[in-house]
Amino acid sequence: MSIRKLQGSSTEKSLSEQEQLAKINDVRKILGPVADKLPVLCSDASISRYLRARNWNTKKAAKMLKNTMKWSLEFKPEKIQWEDISNEAATGKVYRANYLDKKGRAVLIFRPGFQNTSDIRGQIRHIVYCMENAVMTLNPDQEQMVWLIDFQGWTMSCISVKAARETAYILQNHYPERLGAGILYNPPKVFESFWTLVKPFIEPKTYKKVRFVYSKEPQSQKLMEELFDMDKLDCTFGGRNSAGFNYEAYAQWMREDDKKRFDMMYPGSSSPPPSIVSESQSSETWTPSGISVASDEDDCSSGDEKTLNLENIDEKTQGLPLSCEDVTGSEAVDAVKELEKGELA
């Protein structure tokens, strides 16, 4: 994706294309040799997203990107397969819609009232799988997506502040500038209390992209019509598409996407990569790397405090959609060692 000229605002700098490229190169210099080992995460488009998330501050962007590199090598989002999260996906609590919005952005649908497990680890893995899938299918000229949150069946018993905090951290710090718009559709009055609780975990730039939408309000209907083709939009959100979520059809669709991703990651290979679940079953405890409450001005230093267990770095790490296309096992370990040498000032 080419560097695009950004429209300035009171909260985001307006830079020329030359200035943006200079900032991107500055981040690469700060990261050092490790940037060459993780070409996808360190592409112009990727670094640009981290810079925009940190208002073009090169040191803060480099630190944020460094934390994502470490998280990616540890969490291995590219290895999560449909079979690993199929139980979490059974109720359609999070899934990718089979249509785009009018700007060509992928659409992720969240239905928190359909929560079917209490396993935070599995829930996070499921959301990361959906994010990776959505990113993989974005058009070349698009890098953002829309989230539609349906509150059907939602009650206070569905609330997990810990899960919300950890999810917000991963989405904001490892998928920066991926959210184009977040639509909270028909949230109940009681949700306002929960929203107050989670607001401190949401960065100001992200918070401003979230809209409360109500089916009986004309302005809300107008907003949905501006964003979506109403013939494709689910009737749940005021559209005319009554198909709904079909688990079997969706499972087949995701398996096909997994195969496409596998073919891109491992060209010429006939054996799929090991399941991320089978690799992690021996681990009794887990938390996403560097969980903390991060504001838009935070330098993400908390993530540096966690030391990765290098023995757990997969020896076949390669083709990372999020971080690296051609990293061998030894290179992955070397990359982590590079990242853990001192601090990015």
C-alpha positions, 0 to 999 in steps of 0.5 A: 500500500502506498503512502497516502497524504493524511488530512490534518486535524487538531489531534493528528499531524499533517505530513507530506509524503516525503515527511512520512517516508522520512519518519518511516525510515527513522523507525527502521533505523531505531529498530535496527537489523531486526526490521529486515527479519520481519519484513511484513511488520516493517513494511512502509504501510505497517510502520505508517499505521504505528506512526499514526497511532502515536501521532508520528512520534518515531520513538513511541511508534518504534517501541509500540512496533517492537512490542508487537513483534515480540507478541507475534513471535510468542502468540503466533497469530498466523498459526491459529486455524479454524479447528482451534477456535471452532467451539468459540465460534459456534454461536456466531459471537464474533464473525466476519460478514460476507459483505463490505461497507461502501468504502470497501472495508471488511466488516466484523460482527460482534454479538456479546450476548451470544457468549458461550464460554468462560475461557478468556484464553480461547476468547482472545484466540478467537478474536485474534483469528477473526482479526487476522482473517479480516486483515488477510481479505482486505482489498489492497487499497484498504487497511481498515475495517468496521465493527458492528456490535449487536446487543441482542441477548446482552445482559450484565451477566455477559460482562467480563472487565478482564476480557474487555481490558485484554481484548482492547489492549491487543486490538489497539496495540497490535492492530493499530489503525485497523478500526475505521468505525465501531457501531454499537447497535441498540445498546441497552441503558445498562450498557452505559455503566459498563462503557464507563468501566471500559472507557479508560482502556480505550484510546481517545482516537479509538473512542472517537470512532465508536458510534451509538446507533439506535434503530428507532432514531432517524439519524441512526438509520441515515448513518447506516445507509451512508455506511452500508448497502442496505440489501446486504446489511443484516436485518439485525442492523436495519438492513434487508438481508435476513440470511443470518449466521449459519455455522456450517456455511461459515465453518466451510468458508473459514476452512477455505480461507485457512487453506488460502492463507496456508498456501501463501505462507507455505508455497509448495507444502502439502502439510498444514502447520501444527495447531496452535492449540496442540502446541500450547496445551502444556501451558497452564497459565497465559496472559497476552504479552504486556497487558496494561492500560495504555493511553494514546500518549503511552509509550507502551513501555510495559510490554518491555518488562516481560521476557519471552521464553525463547525455548517456546519460539516455534522452530518453523516460524515463517510466513507470518501475516502479521509479522514475517513472511520468511523467518526461519526458526533460528532467525525468529529466536535471533529476532527476539534476542535483538528485540530484548537487547536494551530498551528503545529510548 
